[in-house]
Amino acid sequence: MSTPEKHRLYWRRVVRLTLLLLAVWLVLTIALSVFARELSFAFFGWPFSFWMASQGALFIFCALVWGYSLRMDRLDDEYSPAQDD
């Protein structure tokens, strides 16, 4: 595979991954705010809706960033030219 083709395939995969994770982030953000009132049970002494909005979303967003980082490392290793050490 030639270099321009590899570069184009690499960027297509990067854009696809970015759009997928942005879609997950958007759905989570909207779902948490829309359905927060229905989540009305106690969780560690606080209303679950409050906990999800303040703590649970942060865990999920950090997991998205971590997953993006891992996947990008793999893509970079897969598409980068071999380097001599």
Secondary structure by P-SEA (a helix, b strand, c coil): ccaaaaaaaaaaaaaaaaaaaaaaaaaaaaaaaaaccccccccccccaaaaaaccaaaaaaaaaaaaaaaaaaaaaaaccccccc
